Amino acid sequence: MTDQELKDLVASLAIAQAKTDAGFEKLQAAQSKTDAQMAKTDAKLDKLTALCGGISSNQGSVAEEFFFNSLVSKPFLGHIKFDRITPQLVVGRKGKQSEYDIVMVNGASVGIVEVKYKAHMNDLEQVHAQIARFKRDCPEFKHYVIYGGIAALSVPKDVSK
């Protein structure tokens, strides 16, 4: 390779490097704009998530209040009458607390009612787990018959079967 060819090659490499650097700077600027837009989108999604969570929480609160008020006026599970109804019972010590949506008690029975806006199949397992926790957390009811149930504003056919 001649001196001139070598000089021309180095010059062309310098020009190519300058073009690459300029392209990289444009890419970085575009990435910066994309990052800013993604941050705005993330903020909007966070607000939407909080709103949807609030709606879900409100629906759950409405369902709990509805069923509690219904059970206060007619304190029965099936043919069993209850004397005392407690909403949102929290038992246990800090860090190991269990919450029960509605607990109904008479002299021989306890009714634990899990309230849902819409019932799902896995809610049945949740009620079984709550009964086991209740037996552990409330030994004063160890000789009582414990009934579990789900109260829901919407119950799909597969769940009711």
CYANA upper distance limits for C-alpha pairs under 8 A (distance plus 0.5 A):
  1 MET  CA      5 GLU  CA      6.64
  1 MET  CA      6 LEU  CA      7.05
  2 THR  CA      6 LEU  CA      6.68
  3 ASP  CA      7 LYS  CA      6.65
  4 GLN  CA      8 ASP  CA      6.57
  5 GLU  CA      9 LEU  CA      6.58
  6 LEU  CA     10 VAL  CA      6.70
  7 LYS  CA     11 ALA  CA      6.58
  8 ASP  CA     12 SER  CA      6.58
  9 LEU  CA     13 LEU  CA      6.61
 10 VAL  CA     14 ALA  CA      6.66
 11 ALA  CA     15 ILE  CA      6.78
 12 SER  CA     16 ALA  CA      6.57
 13 LEU  CA     17 GLN  CA      6.49
 14 ALA  CA     18 ALA  CA      6.65
 15 ILE  CA     19 LYS  CA      6.77
 16 ALA  CA     20 THR  CA      6.63
 17 GLN  CA     21 ASP  CA      6.53
 18 ALA  CA     22 ALA  CA      6.66
 19 LYS  CA     23 GLY  CA      6.59
 20 THR  CA     24 PHE  CA      6.51
 21 ASP  CA     25 GLU  CA      6.64
 22 ALA  CA     26 LYS  CA      6.79
 23 GLY  CA     27 LEU  CA      6.62
 24 PHE  CA     28 GLN  CA      6.58
 25 GLU  CA     29 ALA  CA      6.68
 26 LYS  CA     30 ALA  CA      6.64
 27 LEU  CA     31 GLN  CA      6.51
 28 GLN  CA     32 SER  CA      6.55
 29 ALA  CA     33 LYS  CA      6.82
 30 ALA  CA     34 THR  CA      6.61
 31 GLN  CA     35 ASP  CA      6.50
 32 SER  CA     36 ALA  CA      6.73
 33 LYS  CA     37 GLN  CA      6.68
 34 THR  CA     38 MET  CA      6.51
 35 ASP  CA     39 ALA  CA      6.63
 36 ALA  CA     40 LYS  CA      6.90
 37 GLN  CA     41 THR  CA      6.67
 38 MET  CA     42 ASP  CA      6.48
 39 ALA  CA     43 ALA  CA      6.71
 40 LYS  CA     44 LYS  CA      6.82
 41 THR  CA     45 LEU  CA      6.63
 42 ASP  CA     46 ASP  CA      6.59
 43 ALA  CA     47 LYS  CA      6.84
 44 LYS  CA     48 LEU  CA      6.66
 45 LEU  CA     49 THR  CA      6.45
 46 ASP  CA     50 ALA  CA      6.69
 47 LYS  CA     51 LEU  CA      6.66
 48 LEU  CA     52 CYS  CA      6.57
 49 THR  CA     53 GLY  CA      6.46
 50 ALA  CA     54 GLY  CA      6.51
 51 LEU  CA     55 ILE  CA      6.72
 52 CYS  CA     56 SER  CA      6.67
 53 GLY  CA     57 SER  CA      6.54
 54 GLY  CA     58 ASN  CA      6.51
 55 ILE  CA     59 GLN  CA      6.65
 56 SER  CA     60 GLY  CA      6.74
 57 SER  CA     61 SER  CA      6.66
 58 ASN  CA     62 VAL  CA      6.63
 59 GLN  CA     63 ALA  CA      6.72
 59 GLN  CA    117 TYR  CA      6.81
 60 GLY  CA     64 GLU  CA      6.65
 60 GLY  CA    115 VAL  CA      8.13
 60 GLY  CA    116 LYS  CA      6.76
 60 GLY  CA    117 TYR  CA      5.97
 61 SER  CA     65 GLU  CA      6.60
 62 VAL  CA     66 PHE  CA      6.53
 63 ALA  CA     67 PHE  CA      6.70
 63 ALA  CA    115 VAL  CA      7.23
 63 ALA  CA    116 LYS  CA      7.12
 63 ALA  CA    117 TYR  CA      6.23
 63 ALA  CA    152 ALA  CA      7.63
 63 ALA  CA    153 LEU  CA      7.18
 64 GLU  CA     68 PHE  CA      6.46
 64 GLU  CA    101 ASP  CA      7.62
 64 GLU  CA    115 VAL  CA      6.30
 64 GLU  CA    116 LYS  CA      8.05
 65 GLU  CA     69 ASN  CA      6.51
 66 PHE  CA     70 SER  CA      6.65
 67 PHE  CA     71 LEU  CA      6.56
 67 PHE  CA    115 VAL  CA      8.07
 67 PHE  CA    151 ALA  CA      7.53
 68 PHE  CA     72 VAL  CA      6.61
 68 PHE  CA     87 PRO  CA      7.28
 68 PHE  CA    102 ILE  CA      7.46
 69 ASN  CA     73 SER  CA      6.85
 70 SER  CA     74 LYS  CA      6.71
 70 SER  CA     75 PRO  CA      8.38
 71 LEU  CA     75 PRO  CA      5.13
 71 LEU  CA     76 PHE  CA      7.27
 71 LEU  CA     85 ILE  CA      8.30
 72 VAL  CA     85 ILE  CA      7.38
 75 PRO  CA     81 LYS  CA      6.26
 75 PRO  CA     82 PHE  CA      5.91
 75 PRO  CA     83 ASP  CA      7.74
 75 PRO  CA     85 ILE  CA      8.16
 75 PRO  CA    104 MET  CA      8.48
 76 PHE  CA     80 ILE  CA      5.87
 76 PHE  CA     81 LYS  CA      5.00
 76 PHE  CA     82 PHE  CA      6.51
 77 LEU  CA     81 LYS  CA      7.27
 77 LEU  CA     82 PHE  CA      8.46
 77 LEU  CA    111 GLY  CA      7.93
 81 LYS  CA    106 ASN  CA      7.83
 82 PHE  CA    104 MET  CA      6.49
 82 PHE  CA    105 VAL  CA      5.92
 82 PHE  CA    106 ASN  CA      5.28
 82 PHE  CA    109 SER  CA      8.42
 83 ASP  CA    104 MET  CA      7.88
 83 ASP  CA    105 VAL  CA      6.52
 83 ASP  CA    106 ASN  CA      5.55
 84 ARG  CA    104 MET  CA      6.10
 84 ARG  CA    105 VAL  CA      5.71
 84 ARG  CA    106 ASN  CA      7.06
 85 ILE  CA    102 ILE  CA      7.45
 85 ILE  CA    103 VAL  CA      6.25
 85 ILE  CA    104 MET  CA      4.92
 85 ILE  CA    105 VAL  CA      7.05
 86 THR  CA    102 ILE  CA      6.21
 86 THR  CA    103 VAL  CA      5.68
 86 THR  CA    104 MET  CA      6.86
 87 PRO  CA    100 TYR  CA      8.05
 87 PRO  CA    101 ASP  CA      6.17
 87 PRO  CA    102 ILE  CA      5.02
 87 PRO  CA    103 VAL  CA      6.98
 88 GLN  CA     99 GLU  CA      6.78
 88 GLN  CA    100 TYR  CA      5.88
 88 GLN  CA    101 ASP  CA      4.91
 88 GLN  CA    102 ILE  CA      6.31
 88 GLN  CA    103 VAL  CA      8.34
 89 LEU  CA     99 GLU  CA      6.09
 89 LEU  CA    100 TYR  CA      5.62
 89 LEU  CA    101 ASP  CA      7.03
 89 LEU  CA    102 ILE  CA      7.38
 89 LEU  CA    103 VAL  CA      7.42
 90 VAL  CA     97 GLN  CA      7.00
 90 VAL  CA     98 SER  CA      6.14
 90 VAL  CA     99 GLU  CA      4.93
 90 VAL  CA    100 TYR  CA      6.96
 91 VAL  CA     97 GLN  CA      6.07
 91 VAL  CA     98 SER  CA      5.99
 91 VAL  CA     99 GLU  CA      7.08
 91 VAL  CA    137 ASP  CA      7.15
 91 VAL  CA    138 CYS  CA      8.33
 92 GLY  CA     96 LYS  CA      6.37
 92 GLY  CA     97 GLN  CA      4.96
 92 GLY  CA     98 SER  CA      6.81
 92 GLY  CA    137 ASP  CA      6.63
 93 ARG  CA     97 GLN  CA      6.08
 98 SER  CA    133 ARG  CA      7.96
100 TYR  CA    112 ILE  CA      7.51
100 TYR  CA    113 VAL  CA      7.87
100 TYR  CA    114 GLU  CA      7.33
100 TYR  CA    130 GLN  CA      8.15
101 ASP  CA    112 ILE  CA      8.18
101 ASP  CA    113 VAL  CA      6.74
101 ASP  CA    114 GLU  CA      5.94
101 ASP  CA    115 VAL  CA      6.67
102 ILE  CA    111 GLY  CA      8.46
102 ILE  CA    112 ILE  CA      6.45
102 ILE  CA    113 VAL  CA      5.57
102 ILE  CA    114 GLU  CA      7.18
102 ILE  CA    115 VAL  CA      8.20
103 VAL  CA    110 VAL  CA      7.44
103 VAL  CA    111 GLY  CA      6.12
103 VAL  CA    112 ILE  CA      5.26
103 VAL  CA    113 VAL  CA      6.85
104 MET  CA    110 VAL  CA      6.04
104 MET  CA    111 GLY  CA      5.28
104 MET  CA    112 ILE  CA      6.99
105 VAL  CA    109 SER  CA      6.34
105 VAL  CA    110 VAL  CA      5.08
105 VAL  CA    111 GLY  CA      6.89
106 ASN  CA    110 VAL  CA      7.16
107 GLY  CA    144 TYR  CA      8.43
108 ALA  CA    143 HIS  CA      8.14
108 ALA  CA    144 TYR  CA      5.46
108 ALA  CA    145 VAL  CA      6.86
109 SER  CA    144 TYR  CA      5.43
109 SER  CA    145 VAL  CA      5.16
109 SER  CA    146 ILE  CA      6.26
109 SER  CA    147 TYR  CA      7.95
110 VAL  CA    141 PHE  CA      8.30
110 VAL  CA    144 TYR  CA      7.02
110 VAL  CA    145 VAL  CA      6.74
110 VAL  CA    146 ILE  CA      5.27
110 VAL  CA    147 TYR  CA      6.62
111 GLY  CA    146 ILE  CA      6.39
111 GLY  CA    147 TYR  CA      5.20
111 GLY  CA    148 GLY  CA      6.27
111 GLY  CA    149 GLY  CA      8.03
112 ILE  CA    131 ILE  CA      7.85
112 ILE  CA    146 ILE  CA      7.96
112 ILE  CA    147 TYR  CA      6.64
112 ILE  CA    148 GLY  CA      5.28
112 ILE  CA    149 GLY  CA      6.77
113 VAL  CA    127 VAL  CA      8.45
113 VAL  CA    148 GLY  CA      6.37
113 VAL  CA    149 GLY  CA      5.28
113 VAL  CA    150 ILE  CA      5.96
113 VAL  CA    151 ALA  CA      7.08
114 GLU  CA    127 VAL  CA      7.17
114 GLU  CA    148 GLY  CA      8.31
114 GLU  CA    149 GLY  CA      6.72
114 GLU  CA    150 ILE  CA      5.32
114 GLU  CA    151 ALA  CA      6.72
115 VAL  CA    150 ILE  CA      6.30
115 VAL  CA    151 ALA  CA      5.31
115 VAL  CA    152 ALA  CA      6.30
116 LYS  CA    150 ILE  CA      7.74
116 LYS  CA    151 ALA  CA      6.73
116 LYS  CA    152 ALA  CA      5.18
116 LYS  CA    153 LEU  CA      7.51
117 TYR  CA    152 ALA  CA      5.73
117 TYR  CA    153 LEU  CA      5.69
117 TYR  CA    154 SER  CA      6.76
118 LYS  CA    152 ALA  CA      6.03
118 LYS  CA    153 LEU  CA      6.45
118 LYS  CA    154 SER  CA      5.03
118 LYS  CA    155 VAL  CA      6.46
119 ALA  CA    123 ASP  CA      7.06
119 ALA  CA    150 ILE  CA      8.13
119 ALA  CA    151 ALA  CA      8.45
119 ALA  CA    152 ALA  CA      6.21
119 ALA  CA    153 LEU  CA      8.39
119 ALA  CA    154 SER  CA      6.75
119 ALA  CA    155 VAL  CA      5.66
119 ALA  CA    156 PRO  CA      7.61
119 ALA  CA    159 VAL  CA      7.52
120 HIS  CA    124 LEU  CA      8.19
120 HIS  CA    155 VAL  CA      8.03
120 HIS  CA    156 PRO  CA      8.15
120 HIS  CA    159 VAL  CA      6.65
121 MET  CA    125 GLU  CA      8.20
121 MET  CA    158 ASP  CA      8.37
121 MET  CA    159 VAL  CA      5.96
122 ASN  CA    126 GLN  CA      7.00
123 ASP  CA    127 VAL  CA      6.83
123 ASP  CA    150 ILE  CA      8.21
124 LEU  CA    128 HIS  CA      7.01
124 LEU  CA    150 ILE  CA      8.13
125 GLU  CA    129 ALA  CA      6.73
126 GLN  CA    130 GLN  CA      6.62
127 VAL  CA    131 ILE  CA      6.74
127 VAL  CA    148 GLY  CA      6.69
127 VAL  CA    149 GLY  CA      7.35
127 VAL  CA    150 ILE  CA      7.98
128 HIS  CA    132 ALA  CA      6.98
128 HIS  CA    148 GLY  CA      7.84
129 ALA  CA    133 ARG  CA      6.73
130 GLN  CA    134 PHE  CA      6.43
131 ILE  CA    135 LYS  CA      6.75
131 ILE  CA    146 ILE  CA      7.78
131 ILE  CA    147 TYR  CA      8.44
131 ILE  CA    148 GLY  CA      7.29
132 ALA  CA    136 ARG  CA      6.94
133 ARG  CA    137 ASP  CA      6.37
134 PHE  CA    138 CYS  CA      6.08
135 LYS  CA    139 PRO  CA      6.44
135 LYS  CA    141 PHE  CA      7.66
135 LYS  CA    142 LYS  CA      6.91
138 CYS  CA    142 LYS  CA      7.96
155 VAL  CA    159 VAL  CA      6.89
155 VAL  CA    160 SER  CA      6.90
156 PRO  CA    160 SER  CA      6.98
157 LYS  CA    161 LYS  CA      6.82
